[in-house]
Amino acid sequence: MTAPNAETLTRPEAIATDVPVPPVRTVTYLFLTGTWVAANVRSSSEKNIKIPYEVAFDGVIQDRAPDWPRRIIGGTAFTIRVPVGVEVSLFLNTDSLVGARMHPVYAVTPDENDVHVTIRETRGARLETLAEAVLARTAVDERSGRRIDYYDAPLHGNIWARISRVYTSEAAAETLPADADAAIRDAVVSIYRGLDRAQLEIQIGNPPVQTISATFVDSENPRVNISNYSFLRDGLPRVHPLGFFALLDAARVAGATVVNLTSCWRPSLGSIAHRAGIGLDVNIIADDAGSVRINRSELIGGMPTPWVSDAEPHLHRRRGEDRGAWTAEVERNKPPLFQAFRSALEASQHVRQIFDPWYLDANSRDEVPATYNEQNNANAMLHNNHLHITLNIPELL
């Protein structure tokens, strides 16, 4: 092979030209969530909420940069580098998912200065304000010496509603497993078609071999934090269809005739689970043998319940000395219907977390067994009077 010479390396047509590169600015977002939580509470699921998100430049979703967080975390700022003159916006919560992305929020376009946007979450106030960043001031950062435009923006119930996907009956039908029981499938899809009352009567089998009366209970939080809120129109359709499917199908498997579903989608309370429509609660189930109110708060002085014996509070206090005696008493008084219902949920591939008065399982998909609910910390006491599930939706967790 002939070695290249200087003549072949320096052809006249290969003259370099200057390509202008636009200067880059930083855009920093800081979400101050759960502002109603007491200042001395250093960590909470509201102050440090984890919000799914995507970033768009001029409306185009960007690949995740290595230094961007997996989730937006309340109280923790994150920074995006963007060319001057390019609009930055966010898609949040379930509106960040593929197939949604209808409502970009908190858009800013950096020009001469870097940008810092502070989003403050409030409850029940100024619900008419939009998810828009408003310039508050310009100042020089003492550490970097750079000029920064500081913007403020609101976050409240109406905005949570806007960034929470409303599922249609078609989307529900496509989401449910192909081998779903026909009656359960029809019941779930009907929720997204629109119910005229917060109750379903589900006939299993043809001819029917089981009837499930499912009641959906609204909560105060969306009523006081969303304008013109309707539970049937605005609340139920924001729940992920697999949530209703998992609970109703577990009721079918357990032989239940009644299931009471509470704390569906809500905008301004708790972790991301209920706000993203992947958290649901149940407080009552029943079968032909009787009703089970899912409550063991009597263990620490709450309402009386058949599931806490007279002996158990004493055994609970002494569990450090004889744990086996306490757990045996827990098992001895546990209602069979509850165990069947919970076992069905535990077997569901669609369920990721199960918290209830008997057990706590932060990951029901792994091989680590659930632990007993000792009602000795905030999460344990929160779930001493109902069963909670979180769906196994990785892009939202």
C-alpha positions in Angstrom: 0.0 0.0 0.0 1.3 3.4 -0.9 1.8 5.7 2.2 -0.2 8.9 2.1 1.7 12.0 1.4 1.2 15.6 2.3 -0.5 16.4 -1.0 -3.2 13.8 -0.4 -3.8 15.0 3.1 -4.3 18.7 2.3 -6.7 18.9 -0.6 -7.9 22.5 -1.2 -11.6 21.5 -0.9 -11.0 20.2 2.7 -10.6 23.7 4.2 -12.0 23.8 7.8 -14.9 26.2 8.5 -16.2 27.6 11.8 -19.5 26.2 13.0 -21.2 28.5 15.5 -22.1 26.7 18.8 -24.8 28.3 20.8 -23.9 29.1 24.4 -25.3 26.8 27.0 -27.3 27.8 30.1 -28.4 25.8 33.2 -32.1 25.4 34.1 -32.6 24.2 37.7 -35.9 22.9 39.1 -36.6 22.7 42.8 -39.9 21.2 43.9 -40.9 22.2 47.5 -43.6 19.6 48.1 -45.7 18.8 51.2 -45.2 22.3 52.5 -47.9 21.6 55.1 -45.7 19.1 56.8 -44.2 20.4 60.1 -40.7 21.9 59.7 -39.2 19.6 62.3 -40.2 16.5 60.2 -37.0 16.0 58.3 -38.3 13.2 56.0 -41.7 12.3 54.8 -43.4 10.7 51.7 -44.9 14.2 51.0 -41.9 16.4 51.5 -39.6 14.0 49.7 -42.1 12.7 47.2 -40.7 10.9 44.1 -42.2 12.2 40.9 -41.9 10.4 37.5 -40.8 12.9 34.8 -39.5 13.5 31.3 -37.7 16.6 30.0 -38.6 18.2 26.6 -36.5 20.6 24.6 -38.8 22.6 22.3 -41.5 19.9 22.8 -39.2 17.0 22.0 -38.5 14.4 24.7 -34.8 14.2 25.6 -32.8 11.1 26.4 -32.0 11.0 30.1 -28.6 12.5 30.8 -26.3 10.6 33.2 -26.5 13.3 35.9 -30.3 13.6 35.9 -32.1 11.8 38.7 -34.2 8.7 38.2 -37.2 10.6 39.8 -37.7 14.2 40.8 -37.4 14.2 44.6 -39.2 16.8 46.7 -36.7 19.2 48.3 -33.8 18.2 46.0 -32.9 20.5 43.1 -31.8 19.1 39.7 -30.2 20.9 36.8 -30.5 20.6 33.1 -28.0 22.1 30.6 -29.7 23.6 27.5 -28.7 25.8 24.6 -29.7 29.4 24.8 -33.1 30.1 23.2 -34.4 26.5 23.6 -37.6 26.0 25.6 -37.4 23.5 28.5 -40.5 21.9 29.9 -41.5 18.9 32.0 -43.9 16.1 31.7 -44.8 14.8 35.2 -46.5 12.0 37.0 -48.6 9.6 34.7 -48.5 12.3 32.0 -44.8 11.4 31.6 -45.6 7.9 30.3 -45.5 6.9 26.7 -48.9 7.4 25.1 -49.7 10.3 27.4 -47.5 13.4 27.4 -50.3 15.8 26.7 -49.6 18.5 29.2 -46.1 20.0 29.4 -45.6 22.2 32.5 -43.2 24.7 34.0 -41.7 25.8 30.6 -38.9 28.3 30.6 -36.6 29.5 27.8 -33.1 30.7 29.0 -31.6 33.6 27.3 -28.8 35.8 28.8 -28.9 34.2 32.3 -29.2 30.8 33.9 -32.7 29.9 35.3 -33.9 28.6 38.6 -37.5 27.5 39.0 -39.0 26.9 42.5 -42.3 25.0 42.5 -44.2 25.2 45.8 -47.0 22.7 46.5 -50.0 24.0 48.4 -53.4 22.6 49.3 -56.8 24.0 48.6 -55.6 27.6 47.8 -55.4 29.5 44.5 -56.5 26.5 42.5 -57.0 28.7 39.4 -53.3 29.3 39.0 -51.6 27.5 36.1 -48.5 25.3 35.9 -46.5 28.2 34.6 -43.2 29.7 35.8 -43.3 33.4 36.5 -40.2 35.5 36.8 -39.7 36.8 40.3 -36.3 38.4 40.3 -32.8 38.3 38.8 -29.7 38.1 41.0 -26.1 37.2 40.9 -25.3 33.8 42.6 -22.7 34.4 45.3 -20.9 31.1 44.7 -20.7 31.0 40.9 -20.9 34.7 40.1 -23.4 33.9 37.4 -26.6 35.9 36.8 -29.7 33.8 37.5 -33.3 34.5 36.6 -35.4 33.1 39.5 -38.9 31.9 38.7 -41.8 30.8 41.0 -44.5 28.3 40.0 -47.4 26.6 41.8 -48.3 23.0 42.4 -51.8 22.1 43.7 -54.7 19.8 43.2 -55.8 21.1 39.8 -52.3 20.7 38.5 -52.0 17.2 39.9 -55.2 16.4 38.1 -53.8 17.8 34.8 -50.7 15.7 35.0 -52.6 12.6 36.0 -53.7 10.4 33.1 -57.4 9.8 32.6 -57.7 6.3 31.3 -60.4 5.5 28.7 -62.4 2.3 28.4 -60.3 1.4 25.3 -57.1 1.9 27.2 -58.4 -0.2 30.1 -59.4 -3.0 27.7 -55.9 -3.0 26.2 -54.2 -3.0 29.6 -56.0 -5.9 31.2 -54.4 -9.4 30.8 -55.8 -11.5 28.0 -56.7 -14.3 30.3 -58.7 -12.2 32.7 -62.0 -13.5 34.0 -64.6 -12.2 31.6 -66.9 -10.8 34.3 -64.0 -9.0 36.0 -62.8 -7.7 32.7 -66.2 -6.3 31.8 -66.6 -4.7 35.3 -63.2 -3.0 35.2 -63.8 -1.6 31.7 -67.2 -0.3 32.7 -65.6 1.9 35.3 -63.8 3.9 32.5 -66.9 3.9 30.4 -68.5 5.9 33.2 -70.6 4.6 36.2 -73.8 6.2 37.3 -73.2 5.1 40.9 -70.2 4.1 43.0 -71.0 0.5 43.0 -70.8 -2.6 40.8 -72.6 -6.0 41.0 -70.3 -8.5 39.4 -71.8 -11.9 38.4 -69.0 -14.5 38.1 -69.8 -17.5 35.8 -72.6 -18.4 33.6 -74.8 -19.4 35.3 -73.5 -17.2 38.2 -71.6 -19.1 40.9 -70.4 -16.0 42.8 -71.6 -12.4 43.1 -69.3 -9.6 44.2 -70.7 -6.3 45.4 -67.9 -3.8 44.9 -68.3 -0.3 46.5 -66.0 2.6 45.7 -65.5 5.1 48.4 -64.5 8.7 47.7 -62.1 10.7 50.0 -62.1 14.3 51.1 -58.7 15.2 49.7 -59.7 15.5 46.0 -63.0 17.1 46.9 -61.2 20.1 48.6 -58.2 20.3 46.3 -59.8 20.1 42.8 -62.3 22.5 41.2 -65.7 21.0 40.2 -64.5 17.5 41.2 -66.7 14.5 40.5 -65.6 11.1 41.9 -67.1 9.1 39.1 -65.9 11.4 36.3 -62.6 12.6 37.7 -61.5 10.2 40.4 -62.1 6.7 39.3 -60.8 7.0 35.7 -57.4 8.3 37.0 -56.8 4.9 38.7 -54.6 2.6 36.7 -56.9 -0.2 35.4 -54.7 -2.9 36.8 -55.4 -1.6 40.3 -59.1 -2.3 40.1 -58.4 -5.6 38.3 -56.0 -6.8 40.9 -58.4 -6.2 43.8 -61.5 -7.4 42.1 -59.8 -10.5 40.8 -58.4 -11.3 44.2 -61.9 -11.0 45.6 -63.1 -13.5 43.0 -60.3 -16.0 43.8 -60.9 -15.6 47.6 -64.6 -16.2 47.2 -65.5 -12.8 48.5 -69.0 -11.4 48.0 -68.3 -7.9 49.2 -65.2 -5.6 48.7 -65.0 -2.0 49.8 -62.4 0.0 47.8 -61.2 3.2 49.4 -58.5 5.9 48.8 -58.5 5.7 45.1 -56.7 8.4 43.1 -56.1 11.5 45.1 -53.9 14.6 44.4 -52.5 16.1 47.6 -51.9 13.5 50.2 -49.2 10.8 50.8 -46.7 9.3 48.4 -46.8 9.2 44.7 -48.7 5.9 44.7 -52.2 7.3 45.1 -51.4 10.5 43.1 -50.3 8.3 40.2 -53.3 6.0 40.5 -51.3 3.0 41.3 -52.2 2.8 45.0 -55.6 1.5 46.3 -56.9 0.6 49.7 -59.5 -1.9 50.9 -61.1 -1.7 54.4 -63.9 -4.3 54.2 -64.3 -7.7 52.6 -67.0 -10.3 53.2 -68.2 -13.7 52.2 -71.1 -15.9 53.1 -69.5 -16.6 56.5 -69.4 -12.9 57.5 -67.8 -9.6 57.1 -64.1 -8.7 57.8 -63.2 -5.1 58.7 -59.5 -5.0 58.0 -58.5 -3.3 61.2 -56.1 -4.3 64.1 -55.7 -0.8 65.6 -56.9 -2.2 69.0 -53.4 -3.6 69.4 -52.2 -0.1 70.3 -55.5 1.3 71.8 -57.7 1.7 68.7 -61.2 0.5 68.0 -62.2 -3.0 69.2 -61.9 -5.8 66.7 -62.4 -9.5 66.7 -58.9 -10.0 65.3 -57.1 -8.9 68.4 -57.7 -11.2 71.4 -57.7 -10.1 75.0 -54.3 -11.7 75.4 -52.6 -10.3 72.4 -51.8 -6.7 73.6 -49.8 -8.2 76.5 -48.0 -10.7 74.2 -47.3 -7.8 71.8 -45.7 -5.8 74.5 -43.5 -8.8 75.5 -42.6 -9.8 71.9 -39.0 -8.9 72.5 -38.8 -11.7 75.1 -41.1 -14.3 73.3 -41.9 -13.3 69.8 -43.2 -16.7 68.9 -46.0 -16.4 71.4 -47.2 -13.1 69.9 -47.0 -14.2 66.3 -48.8 -17.5 67.1 -51.7 -15.4 68.7 -51.8 -13.2 65.6 -52.1 -16.2 63.3 -54.7 -17.9 65.6 -57.1 -15.0 65.3 -56.6 -14.1 61.6 -59.8 -14.4 59.5 -59.5 -17.1 56.7 -61.1 -14.8 54.2 -58.5 -12.1 54.7 -55.7 -14.6 54.3 -57.2 -15.9 51.0 -57.7 -12.4 49.7 -54.1 -11.4 50.6 -52.6 -14.6 49.2 -54.3 -13.8 45.9 -52.8 -10.4 45.8 -49.4 -11.8 46.8 -49.6 -14.1 43.8 -50.5 -11.3 41.4 -47.7 -10.2 39.1 -49.4 -6.8 38.9 -48.9 -6.0 42.6 -45.6 -4.7 44.0 -46.4 -3.7 47.6 -49.0 -5.0 50.2 -49.3 -3.2 53.6 -52.0 -4.2 56.0 -52.7 -4.7 59.7 -51.2 -8.2 59.8 -48.2 -7.9 57.4 -46.0 -5.5 55.7 -44.4 -6.3 52.3 -42.5 -3.6 50.5 -41.8 -5.9 47.6 -44.1 -8.8 47.1 -42.3 -9.7 43.9 -39.1 -10.8 45.6 -38.4 -13.9 47.7 -38.2 -12.0 51.0 -41.3 -12.9 53.1 -43.5 -10.2 54.5 -42.9 -9.1 58.1 -45.5 -8.9 60.8 -47.0 -5.5 61.3 -45.9 -4.6 64.8 -47.5 -1.1 64.7 -44.3 0.4 65.9 -43.5 3.0 63.2 -45.3 5.5 61.0 -45.8 3.2 58.0 -47.0 0.3 60.2 -49.4 2.4 62.2 -50.7 4.0 59.0 -51.7 0.6 57.7 -53.3 -0.8 60.9 -56.8 -0.2 59.7 -56.9 -1.1 56.0 -55.0 -3.0 53.3 -53.0 -1.1 50.8 -51.6 -2.2 47.4 -49.1 -0.5 45.1 -49.1 -1.7 41.6 -46.0 -3.1 39.9 -45.5 -0.4 37.3 -41.7 0.1 37.2 -41.9 3.4 35.2 -43.9 5.0 38.0 -42.0 3.6 41.0 
